[in-house]
Amino acid sequence: MAKESGIVFIGRKPAMSYVMAIITSLSASNAKEITLKARGRAITTAVDTAEITRNRFIKDLKVSKISIGTEEMPPREGENRARMVSTMEITLTKK
Amino acid sequence: MAKESGIVFIGRKPAMSYVMAIITSLSASNAKEITLKARGRAITTAVDTAEITRNRFIKDLKVSKISIGTEEMPPREGENRARMVSTMEITLTKK
């Protein structure tokens, strides 16, 4: 968590791994805010992570911002068209 | 679209089916607003649907509201615990 402090990139792991990362990050630093970033299928995991964290673990955490967007990804091998992938950012803030 | 006008429930179909539903709904009525509702895995499809609609088809459509939540679902057959499922709502508004 050296540079990208306050940002958690959501990938293919189960939501609970990211919940733990958020709890650790928020309790280690004095940060009051953390942003989850996800692309494609991981968007569902990002929502699960945010919901589990604030419902079960850190009850004074609020969803302060949600945004969605689109990113162009380089074409896969053997394809020649760029792919468009949906993205999502959820910011959680401690009250 | 009789009663639930202005709401599109996102399920397991490809995003493009819901994009078409939104375009039809917005052009048939004088509605300036439409809300996409999704649960669980369909959340990713909801984001894809919103992004495709406003990037490719209705350029003056803005994301005016996004909210996430949790719903309790009845237990599956043979299980006895309720399942928690993440939900998402995206509201699109015509400028």
N, CA and C atoms of all chains as a GROMACS GRO file, in nm:
protein
  570
    1MET      N    1   0.083  -0.121   0.000
    1MET     CA    2   0.000   0.000   0.000
    1MET      C    3   0.087   0.125   0.000
    2ALA      N    4   0.201   0.123  -0.070
    2ALA     CA    5   0.290   0.238  -0.067
    2ALA      C    6   0.233   0.357  -0.142
    3LYS      N    7   0.217   0.340  -0.270
    3LYS     CA    8   0.173   0.455  -0.351
    3LYS      C    9   0.022   0.467  -0.360
    4GLU      N   10  -0.041   0.356  -0.398
    4GLU     CA   11  -0.184   0.361  -0.428
    4GLU      C   12  -0.269   0.351  -0.303
    5SER      N   13  -0.221   0.403  -0.194
    5SER     CA   14  -0.295   0.397  -0.069
    5SER      C   15  -0.435   0.454  -0.088
    6GLY      N   16  -0.530   0.387  -0.027
    6GLY     CA   17  -0.667   0.434  -0.042
    6GLY      C   18  -0.740   0.380  -0.163
    7ILE      N   19  -0.670   0.296  -0.242
    7ILE     CA   20  -0.736   0.236  -0.358
    7ILE      C   21  -0.723   0.084  -0.350
    8VAL      N   22  -0.833   0.013  -0.368
    8VAL     CA   23  -0.827  -0.132  -0.374
    8VAL      C   24  -0.879  -0.176  -0.511
    9PHE      N   25  -0.794  -0.248  -0.584
    9PHE     CA   26  -0.836  -0.298  -0.715
    9PHE      C   27  -0.904  -0.433  -0.698
   10ILE      N   28  -1.028  -0.442  -0.745
   10ILE     CA   29  -1.104  -0.565  -0.729
   10ILE      C   30  -1.082  -0.654  -0.851
   11GLY      N   31  -1.046  -0.780  -0.826
   11GLY     CA   32  -1.023  -0.873  -0.936
   11GLY      C   33  -1.105  -0.999  -0.921
   12ARG      N   34  -1.041  -1.115  -0.939
   12ARG     CA   35  -1.115  -1.241  -0.942
   12ARG      C   36  -1.122  -1.315  -0.810
   13LYS      N   37  -1.060  -1.262  -0.706
   13LYS     CA   38  -1.067  -1.331  -0.577
   13LYS      C   39  -1.206  -1.320  -0.517
   14PRO      N   40  -1.237  -1.403  -0.416
   14PRO     CA   41  -1.369  -1.389  -0.350
   14PRO      C   42  -1.377  -1.254  -0.279
   15ALA      N   43  -1.499  -1.199  -0.270
   15ALA     CA   44  -1.521  -1.068  -0.209
   15ALA      C   45  -1.454  -1.056  -0.072
   16MET      N   46  -1.455  -1.165   0.006
   16MET     CA   47  -1.403  -1.158   0.141
   16MET      C   48  -1.254  -1.119   0.147
   17SER      N   49  -1.175  -1.155   0.046
   17SER     CA   50  -1.034  -1.114   0.044
   17SER      C   51  -1.023  -0.963   0.038
   18TYR      N   52  -1.110  -0.901  -0.041
   18TYR     CA   53  -1.104  -0.756  -0.056
   18TYR      C   54  -1.160  -0.686   0.068
   19VAL      N   55  -1.259  -0.748   0.131
   19VAL     CA   56  -1.314  -0.694   0.256
   19VAL      C   57  -1.200  -0.684   0.358
   20MET      N   58  -1.121  -0.792   0.368
   20MET     CA   59  -1.008  -0.794   0.461
   20MET      C   60  -0.907  -0.685   0.427
   21ALA      N   61  -0.878  -0.668   0.297
   21ALA     CA   62  -0.782  -0.565   0.253
   21ALA      C   63  -0.830  -0.426   0.295
   22ILE      N   64  -0.959  -0.403   0.283
   22ILE     CA   65  -1.015  -0.272   0.320
   22ILE      C   66  -1.005  -0.249   0.470
   23ILE      N   67  -1.044  -0.351   0.547
   23ILE     CA   68  -1.040  -0.338   0.693
   23ILE      C   69  -0.896  -0.310   0.739
   24THR      N   70  -0.801  -0.387   0.684
   24THR     CA   71  -0.660  -0.369   0.719
   24THR      C   72  -0.614  -0.228   0.684
   25SER      N   73  -0.645  -0.187   0.562
   25SER     CA   74  -0.600  -0.056   0.514
   25SER      C   75  -0.658   0.057   0.599
   26LEU      N   76  -0.786   0.047   0.633
   26LEU     CA   77  -0.849   0.154   0.711
   26LEU      C   78  -0.800   0.157   0.855
   27SER      N   79  -0.764   0.040   0.910
   27SER     CA   80  -0.722   0.043   1.050
   27SER      C   81  -0.572   0.070   1.064
   28ALA      N   82  -0.493   0.038   0.960
   28ALA     CA   83  -0.348   0.062   0.966
   28ALA      C   84  -0.318   0.212   0.954
   29SER      N   85  -0.383   0.275   0.858
   29SER     CA   86  -0.357   0.417   0.837
   29SER      C   87  -0.467   0.498   0.907
   30ASN      N   88  -0.455   0.627   0.898
   30ASN     CA   89  -0.563   0.710   0.952
   30ASN      C   90  -0.660   0.752   0.842
   31ALA      N   91  -0.648   0.685   0.728
   31ALA     CA   92  -0.732   0.718   0.615
   31ALA      C   93  -0.880   0.706   0.651
   32LYS      N   94  -0.958   0.798   0.601
   32LYS     CA   95  -1.101   0.794   0.627
   32LYS      C   96  -1.177   0.750   0.502
   33GLU      N   97  -1.101   0.726   0.396
   33GLU     CA   98  -1.166   0.702   0.269
   33GLU      C   99  -1.094   0.593   0.192
   34ILE      N  100  -1.171   0.511   0.121
   34ILE     CA  101  -1.108   0.408   0.038
   34ILE      C  102  -1.192   0.391  -0.088
   35THR      N  103  -1.124   0.372  -0.201
   35THR     CA  104  -1.196   0.358  -0.327
   35THR      C  105  -1.173   0.220  -0.387
   36LEU      N  106  -1.282   0.154  -0.422
   36LEU     CA  107  -1.274   0.024  -0.487
   36LEU      C  108  -1.285   0.046  -0.637
   37LYS      N  109  -1.194  -0.014  -0.713
   37LYS     CA  110  -1.199  -0.002  -0.858
   37LYS      C  111  -1.215  -0.139  -0.921
   38ALA      N  112  -1.307  -0.151  -1.015
   38ALA     CA  113  -1.330  -0.280  -1.079
   38ALA      C  114  -1.365  -0.264  -1.226
   39ARG      N  115  -1.340  -0.369  -1.300
   39ARG     CA  116  -1.371  -0.373  -1.443
   39ARG      C  117  -1.447  -0.501  -1.474
   40GLY      N  118  -1.535  -0.494  -1.572
   40GLY     CA  119  -1.602  -0.614  -1.623
   40GLY      C  120  -1.672  -0.695  -1.515
   41ARG      N  121  -1.652  -0.827  -1.519
   41ARG     CA  122  -1.720  -0.918  -1.426
   41ARG      C  123  -1.691  -0.887  -1.279
   42ALA      N  124  -1.578  -0.820  -1.252
   42ALA     CA  125  -1.541  -0.792  -1.114
   42ALA      C  126  -1.630  -0.683  -1.052
   43ILE      N  127  -1.711  -0.618  -1.134
   43ILE     CA  128  -1.800  -0.512  -1.083
   43ILE      C  129  -1.894  -0.567  -0.977
   44THR      N  130  -1.949  -0.685  -1.001
   44THR     CA  131  -2.038  -0.748  -0.903
   44THR      C  132  -1.964  -0.773  -0.771
   45THR      N  133  -1.838  -0.819  -0.782
   45THR     CA  134  -1.758  -0.844  -0.662
   45THR      C  135  -1.732  -0.714  -0.586
   46ALA      N  136  -1.713  -0.603  -0.659
   46ALA     CA  137  -1.691  -0.474  -0.594
   46ALA      C  138  -1.814  -0.433  -0.512
   47VAL      N  139  -1.932  -0.452  -0.568
   47VAL     CA  140  -2.056  -0.418  -0.496
   47VAL      C  141  -2.070  -0.509  -0.373
   48ASP      N  142  -2.046  -0.639  -0.391
   48ASP     CA  143  -2.052  -0.733  -0.278
   48ASP      C  144  -1.954  -0.690  -0.169
   49THR      N  145  -1.831  -0.656  -0.209
   49THR     CA  146  -1.728  -0.615  -0.113
   49THR      C  147  -1.773  -0.493  -0.033
   50ALA      N  148  -1.823  -0.392  -0.102
   50ALA     CA  149  -1.868  -0.270  -0.034
   50ALA      C  150  -1.982  -0.301   0.063
   51GLU      N  151  -2.076  -0.382   0.018
   51GLU     CA  152  -2.192  -0.414   0.101
   51GLU      C  153  -2.155  -0.497   0.224
   52ILE      N  154  -2.071  -0.598   0.204
   52ILE     CA  155  -2.030  -0.683   0.317
   52ILE      C  156  -1.950  -0.600   0.418
   53THR      N  157  -1.859  -0.515   0.367
   53THR     CA  158  -1.775  -0.435   0.458
   53THR      C  159  -1.862  -0.346   0.546
   54ARG      N  160  -1.959  -0.276   0.484
   54ARG     CA  161  -2.032  -0.181   0.568
   54ARG      C  162  -2.148  -0.244   0.645
   55ASN      N  163  -2.201  -0.354   0.599
   55ASN     CA  164  -2.309  -0.418   0.676
   55ASN      C  165  -2.257  -0.504   0.790
   56ARG      N  166  -2.144  -0.571   0.770
   56ARG     CA  167  -2.099  -0.667   0.870
   56ARG      C  168  -1.981  -0.622   0.953
   57PHE      N  169  -1.896  -0.535   0.897
   57PHE     CA  170  -1.771  -0.506   0.968
   57PHE      C  171  -1.754  -0.362   1.016
   58ILE      N  172  -1.764  -0.267   0.926
   58ILE     CA  173  -1.741  -0.128   0.966
   58ILE      C  174  -1.872  -0.051   0.945
   59LYS      N  175  -1.953  -0.048   1.051
   59LYS     CA  176  -2.090   0.002   1.037
   59LYS      C  177  -2.097   0.153   1.012
   60ASP      N  178  -1.989   0.226   1.046
   60ASP     CA  179  -1.995   0.370   1.023
   60ASP      C  180  -1.935   0.410   0.888
   61LEU      N  181  -1.928   0.314   0.797
   61LEU     CA  182  -1.877   0.339   0.663
   61LEU      C  183  -1.994   0.373   0.571
   62LYS      N  184  -1.979   0.482   0.494
   62LYS     CA  185  -2.086   0.520   0.403
   62LYS      C  186  -2.037   0.517   0.258
   63VAL      N  187  -2.128   0.483   0.167
   63VAL     CA  188  -2.096   0.492   0.025
   63VAL      C  189  -2.104   0.640  -0.011
   64SER      N  190  -1.989   0.704  -0.036
   64SER     CA  191  -1.994   0.848  -0.062
   64SER      C  192  -1.997   0.881  -0.211
   65LYS      N  193  -1.951   0.786  -0.294
   65LYS     CA  194  -1.952   0.813  -0.438
   65LYS      C  195  -1.952   0.683  -0.517
   66ILE      N  196  -2.032   0.678  -0.622
   66ILE     CA  197  -2.026   0.565  -0.714
   66ILE      C  198  -2.019   0.622  -0.854
   67SER      N  199  -1.928   0.575  -0.936
   67SER     CA  200  -1.930   0.617  -1.075
   67SER      C  201  -1.906   0.499  -1.167
   68ILE      N  202  -1.962   0.507  -1.288
   68ILE     CA  203  -1.939   0.401  -1.386
   68ILE      C  204  -1.878   0.463  -1.511
   69GLY      N  205  -1.811   0.382  -1.589
   69GLY     CA  206  -1.748   0.432  -1.710
   69GLY      C  207  -1.714   0.319  -1.804
   70THR      N  208  -1.644   0.353  -1.912
   70THR     CA  209  -1.605   0.254  -2.011
   70THR      C  210  -1.457   0.271  -2.040
   71GLU      N  211  -1.384   0.160  -2.053
   71GLU     CA  212  -1.244   0.166  -2.089
   71GLU      C  213  -1.220   0.083  -2.212
   72GLU      N  214  -1.128   0.131  -2.296
   72GLU     CA  215  -1.093   0.054  -2.414
   72GLU      C  216  -0.976  -0.037  -2.377
   73MET      N  217  -0.994  -0.166  -2.402
   73MET     CA  218  -0.887  -0.260  -2.373
   73MET      C  219  -0.822  -0.303  -2.504
   74PRO      N  220  -0.692  -0.333  -2.504
   74PRO     CA  221  -0.627  -0.380  -2.628
   74PRO      C  222  -0.692  -0.509  -2.675
   75PRO      N  223  -0.696  -0.531  -2.807
   75PRO     CA  224  -0.758  -0.654  -2.859
   75PRO      C  225  -0.688  -0.779  -2.808
   76ARG      N  226  -0.762  -0.888  -2.793
   76ARG     CA  227  -0.702  -1.017  -2.754
   76ARG      C  228  -0.618  -1.070  -2.870
   77GLU      N  229  -0.528  -1.161  -2.840
   77GLU     CA  230  -0.444  -1.219  -2.945
   77GLU      C  231  -0.532  -1.282  -3.053
   78GLY      N  232  -0.503  -1.253  -3.176
   78GLY     CA  233  -0.579  -1.313  -3.285
   78GLY      C  234  -0.702  -1.230  -3.323
   79GLU      N  235  -0.734  -1.132  -3.240
   79GLU     CA  236  -0.845  -1.043  -3.274
   79GLU      C  237  -0.786  -0.909  -3.314
   80ASN      N  238  -0.862  -0.829  -3.387
   80ASN     CA  239  -0.804  -0.700  -3.419
   80ASN      C  240  -0.891  -0.580  -3.381
   81ARG      N  241  -0.990  -0.607  -3.298
   81ARG     CA  242  -1.072  -0.495  -3.254
   81ARG      C  243  -1.054  -0.471  -3.104
   82ALA      N  244  -1.042  -0.346  -3.068
   82ALA     CA  245  -1.035  -0.313  -2.926
   82ALA      C  246  -1.166  -0.353  -2.860
   83ARG      N  247  -1.159  -0.395  -2.734
   83ARG     CA  248  -1.280  -0.430  -2.662
   83ARG      C  249  -1.316  -0.318  -2.566
   84MET      N  250  -1.445  -0.292  -2.551
   84MET     CA  251  -1.489  -0.193  -2.455
   84MET      C  252  -1.530  -0.267  -2.327
   85VAL      N  253  -1.479  -0.220  -2.216
   85VAL     CA  254  -1.508  -0.286  -2.089
   85VAL      C  255  -1.566  -0.183  -1.992
   86SER      N  256  -1.674  -0.220  -1.923
   86SER     CA  257  -1.733  -0.130  -1.824
   86SER      C  258  -1.647  -0.125  -1.699
   87THR      N  259  -1.645  -0.009  -1.636
   87THR     CA  260  -1.569   0.008  -1.512
   87THR      C  261  -1.658   0.067  -1.404
   88MET      N  262  -1.618   0.048  -1.281
   88MET     CA  263  -1.695   0.105  -1.171
   88MET      C  264  -1.602   0.145  -1.058
   89GLU      N  265  -1.632   0.256  -0.994
   89GLU     CA  266  -1.558   0.298  -0.876
   89GLU      C  267  -1.656   0.325  -0.763
   90ILE      N  268  -1.626   0.269  -0.647
   90ILE     CA  269  -1.710   0.292  -0.529
   90ILE      C  270  -1.621   0.351  -0.420
   91THR      N  271  -1.655   0.467  -0.370
   91THR     CA  272  -1.578   0.528  -0.262
   91THR      C  273  -1.653   0.512  -0.130
   92LEU      N  274  -1.581   0.458  -0.031
   92LEU     CA  275  -1.639   0.440   0.102
   92LEU      C  276  -1.572   0.537   0.197
   93THR      N  277  -1.651   0.607   0.277
   93THR     CA  278  -1.597   0.707   0.368
   93THR      C  279  -1.643   0.680   0.511
   94LYS      N  280  -1.548   0.692   0.604
   94LYS     CA  281  -1.582   0.675   0.745
   94LYS      C  282  -1.650   0.801   0.796
   95LYS      N  283  -1.755   0.783   0.871
   95LYS     CA  284  -1.827   0.900   0.924
   95LYS      C  285  -1.745   0.969   1.032
   96MET      N  286  -4.500  -0.249  -2.056
   96MET     CA  287  -4.460  -0.128  -1.986
   96MET      C  288  -4.581  -0.056  -1.927
   97ALA      N  289  -4.683  -0.130  -1.884
   97ALA     CA  290  -4.803  -0.065  -1.834
   97ALA      C  291  -4.780   0.001  -1.698
   98LYS      N  292  -4.750  -0.082  -1.598
   98LYS     CA  293  -4.739  -0.027  -1.464
   98LYS      C  294  -4.599   0.023  -1.430
   99GLU      N  295  -4.501  -0.066  -1.451
   99GLU     CA  296  -4.365  -0.036  -1.408
   99GLU      C  297  -4.292   0.052  -1.509
  100SER      N  298  -4.363   0.140  -1.574
  100SER     CA  299  -4.301   0.226  -1.673
  100SER      C  300  -4.184   0.302  -1.610
  101GLY      N  301  -4.077   0.312  -1.686
  101GLY     CA  302  -3.961   0.382  -1.634
  101GLY      C  303  -3.866   0.294  -1.557
  102ILE      N  304  -3.901   0.165  -1.543
  102ILE     CA  305  -3.809   0.072  -1.475
  102ILE      C  306  -3.779  -0.046  -1.567
  103VAL      N  307  -3.652  -0.080  -1.580
  103VAL     CA  308  -3.614  -0.198  -1.656
  103VAL      C  309  -3.540  -0.292  -1.562
  104PHE      N  310  -3.594  -0.414  -1.548
  104PHE     CA  311  -3.527  -0.512  -1.463
  104PHE      C  312  -3.424  -0.588  -1.545
  105ILE      N  313  -3.300  -0.585  -1.500
  105ILE     CA  314  -3.191  -0.649  -1.573
  105ILE      C  315  -3.175  -0.792  -1.522
  106GLY      N  316  -3.175  -0.888  -1.616
  106GLY     CA  317  -3.162  -1.028  -1.578
  106GLY      C  318  -3.048  -1.094  -1.652
  107ARG      N  319  -3.073  -1.214  -1.707
  107ARG     CA  320  -2.965  -1.293  -1.766
  107ARG      C  321  -2.947  -1.276  -1.915
  108LYS      N  322  -3.032  -1.193  -1.977
  108LYS     CA  323  -3.016  -1.175  -2.123
  108LYS      C  324  -2.892  -1.092  -2.152
  109PRO      N  325  -2.846  -1.094  -2.279
  109PRO     CA  326  -2.732  -1.008  -2.313
  109PRO      C  327  -2.769  -0.860  -2.298
  110ALA      N  328  -2.670  -0.777  -2.264
  110ALA     CA  329  -2.694  -0.634  -2.241
  110ALA      C  330  -2.774  -0.570  -2.354
  111MET      N  331  -2.746  -0.612  -2.477
  111MET     CA  332  -2.811  -0.547  -2.591
  111MET      C  333  -2.964  -0.557  -2.588
  112SER      N  334  -3.018  -0.663  -2.531
  112SER     CA  335  -3.165  -0.674  -2.521
  112SER      C  336  -3.220  -0.563  -2.434
  113TYR      N  337  -3.148  -0.531  -2.326
  113TYR     CA  338  -3.196  -0.427  -2.235
  113TYR      C  339  -3.173  -0.288  -2.294
  114VAL      N  340  -3.066  -0.274  -2.372
  114VAL     CA  341  -3.042  -0.147  -2.441
  114VAL      C  342  -3.161  -0.117  -2.530
  115MET      N  343  -3.207  -0.218  -2.604
  115MET     CA  344  -3.322  -0.202  -2.693
  115MET      C  345  -3.448  -0.165  -2.614
  116ALA      N  346  -3.467  -0.231  -2.500
  116ALA     CA  347  -3.584  -0.204  -2.416
  116ALA      C  348  -3.584  -0.058  -2.371
  117ILE      N  349  -3.466  -0.007  -2.337
  117ILE     CA  350  -3.455   0.131  -2.290
  117ILE      C  351  -3.485   0.229  -2.403
  118ILE      N  352  -3.425   0.203  -2.519
  118ILE     CA  353  -3.446   0.292  -2.634
  118ILE      C  354  -3.593   0.296  -2.670
  119THR      N  355  -3.657   0.178  -2.675
  119THR     CA  356  -3.800   0.171  -2.708
  119THR      C  357  -3.881   0.248  -2.605
  120SER      N  358  -3.853   0.224  -2.479
  120SER     CA  359  -3.929   0.286  -2.372
  120SER      C  360  -3.916   0.438  -2.374
  121LEU      N  361  -3.794   0.487  -2.396
  121LEU     CA  362  -3.773   0.632  -2.396
  121LEU      C  363  -3.831   0.699  -2.519
  122SER      N  364  -3.837   0.627  -2.632
  122SER     CA  365  -3.889   0.693  -2.751
  122SER      C  366  -4.041   0.680  -2.760
  123ALA      N  367  -4.097   0.575  -2.700
  123ALA     CA  368  -4.242   0.554  -2.706
  123ALA      C  369  -4.314   0.655  -2.616
  124SER      N  370  -4.262   0.672  -2.495
  124SER     CA  371  -4.328   0.764  -2.403
  124SER      C  372  -4.255   0.898  -2.406
  125ASN      N  373  -4.303   0.991  -2.327
  125ASN     CA  374  -4.231   1.117  -2.316
  125ASN      C  375  -4.141   1.116  -2.193
  126ALA      N  376  -4.123   0.996  -2.137
  126ALA     CA  377  -4.041   0.984  -2.017
  126ALA      C  378  -3.901   1.038  -2.041
  127LYS      N  379  -3.849   1.106  -1.943
  127LYS     CA  380  -3.713   1.160  -1.952
  127LYS      C  381  -3.618   1.080  -1.865
  128GLU      N  382  -3.673   0.979  -1.799
  128GLU     CA  383  -3.593   0.909  -1.700
  128GLU      C  384  -3.623   0.760  -1.702
  129ILE      N  385  -3.521   0.680  -1.682
  129ILE     CA  386  -3.543   0.536  -1.674
  129ILE      C  387  -3.446   0.477  -1.571
  130THR      N  388  -3.496   0.381  -1.493
  130THR     CA  389  -3.412   0.321  -1.389
  130THR      C  390  -3.388   0.173  -1.419
  131LEU      N  391  -3.262   0.133  -1.415
  131LEU     CA  392  -3.225  -0.007  -1.433
  131LEU      C  393  -3.208  -0.069  -1.296
  132LYS      N  394  -3.271  -0.185  -1.273
  132LYS     CA  395  -3.256  -0.254  -1.146
  132LYS      C  396  -3.195  -0.391  -1.168
  133ALA      N  397  -3.096  -0.424  -1.087
  133ALA     CA  398  -3.029  -0.553  -1.103
  133ALA      C  399  -2.988  -0.611  -0.969
  134ARG      N  400  -2.974  -0.741  -0.967
  134ARG     CA  401  -2.930  -0.815  -0.848
  134ARG      C  402  -2.817  -0.909  -0.886
  135GLY      N  403  -2.725  -0.932  -0.791
  135GLY     CA  404  -2.621  -1.034  -0.809
  135GLY      C  405  -2.542  -1.017  -0.938
  136ARG      N  406  -2.521  -1.128  -1.008
  136ARG     CA  407  -2.439  -1.128  -1.130
  136ARG      C  408  -2.488  -1.030  -1.236
  137ALA      N  409  -2.617  -0.997  -1.234
  137ALA     CA  410  -2.674  -0.910  -1.336
  137ALA      C  411  -2.628  -0.765  -1.319
  138ILE      N  412  -2.562  -0.733  -1.208
  138ILE     CA  413  -2.514  -0.597  -1.184
  138ILE      C  414  -2.417  -0.554  -1.294
  139THR      N  415  -2.327  -0.645  -1.332
  139THR     CA  416  -2.234  -0.614  -1.441
  139THR      C  417  -2.309  -0.583  -1.570
  140THR      N  418  -2.413  -0.661  -1.598
  140THR     CA  419  -2.492  -0.639  -1.719
  140THR      C  420  -2.561  -0.502  -1.713
  141ALA      N  421  -2.606  -0.462  -1.594
  141ALA     CA  422  -2.672  -0.332  -1.579
  141ALA      C  423  -2.575  -0.218  -1.614
  142VAL      N  424  -2.450  -0.229  -1.566
  142VAL     CA  425  -2.351  -0.126  -1.597
  142VAL      C  426  -2.321  -0.126  -1.747
  143ASP      N  427  -2.303  -0.246  -1.806
  143ASP     CA  428  -2.281  -0.255  -1.951
  143ASP      C  429  -2.396  -0.189  -2.027
  144THR      N  430  -2.519  -0.220  -1.985
  144THR     CA  431  -2.638  -0.167  -2.052
  144THR      C  432  -2.639  -0.014  -2.049
  145ALA      N  433  -2.614   0.042  -1.931
  145ALA     CA  434  -2.614   0.188  -1.916
  145ALA      C  435  -2.505   0.250  -2.003
  146GLU      N  436  -2.386   0.191  -2.002
  146GLU     CA  437  -2.274   0.246  -2.078
  146GLU      C  438  -2.297   0.237  -2.229
  147ILE      N  439  -2.345   0.122  -2.274
  147ILE     CA  440  -2.369   0.106  -2.419
  147ILE      C  441  -2.478   0.203  -2.465
  148THR      N  442  -2.585   0.215  -2.385
  148THR     CA  443  -2.695   0.303  -2.425
  148THR      C  444  -2.648   0.446  -2.441
  149ARG      N  445  -2.573   0.496  -2.343
  149ARG     CA  446  -2.538   0.637  -2.353
  149ARG      C  447  -2.417   0.665  -2.439
  150ASN      N  448  -2.327   0.567  -2.459
  150ASN     CA  449  -2.213   0.593  -2.546
  150ASN      C  450  -2.246   0.574  -2.695
  151ARG      N  451  -2.334   0.477  -2.723
  151ARG     CA  452  -2.355   0.444  -2.863
  151ARG      C  453  -2.489   0.491  -2.919
  152PHE      N  454  -2.592   0.504  -2.833
  152PHE     CA  455  -2.725   0.528  -2.888
  152PHE      C  456  -2.788   0.662  -2.850
  153ILE      N  457  -2.798   0.690  -2.721
  153ILE     CA  458  -2.865   0.814  -2.680
  153ILE      C  459  -2.761   0.901  -2.609
  154LYS      N  460  -2.695   0.986  -2.687
  154LYS     CA  461  -2.578   1.057  -2.636
  154LYS      C  462  -2.614   1.164  -2.532
  155ASP      N  463  -2.740   1.207  -2.529
  155ASP     CA  464  -2.775   1.309  -2.429
  155ASP      C  465  -2.832   1.247  -2.301
  156LEU      N  466  -2.801   1.120  -2.280
  156LEU     CA  467  -2.847   1.051  -2.160
  156LEU      C  468  -2.737   1.061  -2.054
  157LYS      N  469  -2.776   1.099  -1.933
  157LYS     CA  470  -2.678   1.109  -1.825
  157LYS      C  471  -2.710   1.013  -1.711
  158VAL      N  472  -2.605   0.963  -1.646
  158VAL     CA  473  -2.627   0.883  -1.526
  158VAL      C  474  -2.658   0.981  -1.414
  159SER      N  475  -2.784   0.984  -1.368
  159SER     CA  476  -2.820   1.084  -1.267
  159SER      C  477  -2.813   1.027  -1.125
  160LYS      N  478  -2.823   0.896  -1.112
  160LYS     CA  479  -2.816   0.838  -0.979
  160LYS      C  480  -2.772   0.692  -0.985
  161ILE      N  481  -2.686   0.654  -0.892
  161ILE     CA  482  -2.648   0.513  -0.879
  161ILE      C  483  -2.657   0.478  -0.731
  162SER      N  484  -2.725   0.369  -0.698
  162SER     CA  485  -2.722   0.326  -0.560
  162SER      C  486  -2.702   0.176  -0.550
  163ILE      N  487  -2.640   0.133  -0.440
  163ILE     CA  488  -2.621  -0.010  -0.418
  163ILE      C  489  -2.685  -0.048  -0.285
  164GLY      N  490  -2.718  -0.176  -0.271
  164GLY     CA  491  -2.782  -0.221  -0.148
  164GLY      C  492  -2.771  -0.372  -0.136
  165THR      N  493  -2.840  -0.424  -0.035
  165THR     CA  494  -2.838  -0.568  -0.010
  165THR      C  495  -2.981  -0.614   0.010
  166GLU      N  496  -3.015  -0.729  -0.047
  166GLU     CA  497  -3.149  -0.785  -0.027
  166GLU      C  498  -3.136  -0.925   0.029
  167GLU      N  499  -3.231  -0.962   0.115
  167GLU     CA  500  -3.231  -1.097   0.168
  167GLU      C  501  -3.317  -1.182   0.077
  168MET      N  502  -3.260  -1.293   0.030
  168MET     CA  503  -3.336  -1.383  -0.056
  168MET      C  504  -3.372  -1.507   0.024
  169PRO      N  505  -3.488  -1.569  -0.004
  169PRO     CA  506  -3.524  -1.691   0.068
  169PRO      C  507  -3.420  -1.800   0.042
  170PRO      N  508  -3.398  -1.889   0.138
  170PRO     CA  509  -3.298  -1.995   0.120
  170PRO      C  510  -3.332  -2.085   0.002
  171ARG      N  511  -3.230  -2.141  -0.061
  171ARG     CA  512  -3.253  -2.238  -0.169
  171ARG      C  513  -3.307  -2.367  -0.109
  172GLU      N  514  -3.369  -2.448  -0.193
  172GLU     CA  515  -3.421  -2.576  -0.146
  172GLU      C  516  -3.310  -2.658  -0.084
  173GLY      N  517  -3.335  -2.712   0.034
  173GLY     CA  518  -3.234  -2.796   0.098
  173GLY      C  519  -3.140  -2.717   0.187
  174GLU      N  520  -3.143  -2.584   0.173
  174GLU     CA  521  -3.061  -2.502   0.262
  174GLU      C  522  -3.154  -2.436   0.362
  175ASN      N  523  -3.098  -2.391   0.474
  175ASN     CA  524  -3.189  -2.323   0.565
  175ASN      C  525  -3.145  -2.184   0.608
  176ARG      N  526  -3.049  -2.131   0.532
  176ARG     CA  527  -3.008  -1.995   0.562
  176ARG      C  528  -3.047  -1.900   0.450
  177ALA      N  529  -3.098  -1.784   0.489
  177ALA     CA  530  -3.129  -1.684   0.387
  177ALA      C  531  -2.999  -1.638   0.323
  178ARG      N  532  -3.006  -1.605   0.195
  178ARG     CA  533  -2.886  -1.557   0.127
  178ARG      C  534  -2.894  -1.405   0.112
  179MET      N  535  -2.780  -1.338   0.125
  179MET     CA  536  -2.777  -1.196   0.103
  179MET      C  537  -2.730  -1.171  -0.039
  180VAL      N  538  -2.802  -1.088  -0.111
  180VAL     CA  539  -2.766  -1.060  -0.250
  180VAL      C  540  -2.750  -0.909  -0.269
  181SER      N  541  -2.642  -0.870  -0.337
  181SER     CA  542  -2.621  -0.727  -0.364
  181SER      C  543  -2.716  -0.680  -0.473
  182THR      N  544  -2.759  -0.554  -0.462
  182THR     CA  545  -2.847  -0.497  -0.563
  182THR      C  546  -2.788  -0.364  -0.612
  183MET      N  547  -2.835  -0.323  -0.730
  183MET     CA  548  -2.787  -0.195  -0.782
  183MET      C  549  -2.898  -0.129  -0.862
  184GLU      N  550  -2.907   0.001  -0.852
  184GLU     CA  551  -3.000   0.078  -0.934
  184GLU      C  552  -2.926   0.190  -1.004
  185ILE      N  553  -2.947   0.201  -1.133
  185ILE     CA  554  -2.885   0.308  -1.211
  185ILE      C  555  -2.998   0.388  -1.277
  186THR      N  556  -3.004   0.518  -1.251
  186THR     CA  557  -3.105   0.602  -1.315
  186THR      C  558  -3.041   0.684  -1.426
  187LEU      N  559  -3.101   0.675  -1.545
  187LEU     CA  560  -3.053   0.750  -1.661
  187LEU      C  561  -3.154   0.860  -1.692
  188THR      N  562  -3.106   0.982  -1.713
  188THR     CA  563  -3.195   1.095  -1.739
  188THR      C  564  -3.155   1.165  -1.867
  189LYS      N  565  -3.257   1.199  -1.947
  189LYS     CA  566  -3.233   1.274  -2.070
  189LYS      C  567  -3.211   1.420  -2.039
  190LYS      N  568  -3.109   1.478  -2.098
  190LYS     CA  569  -3.081   1.620  -2.073
  190LYS      C  570  -3.189   1.708  -2.135
   0.00000   0.00000   0.00000
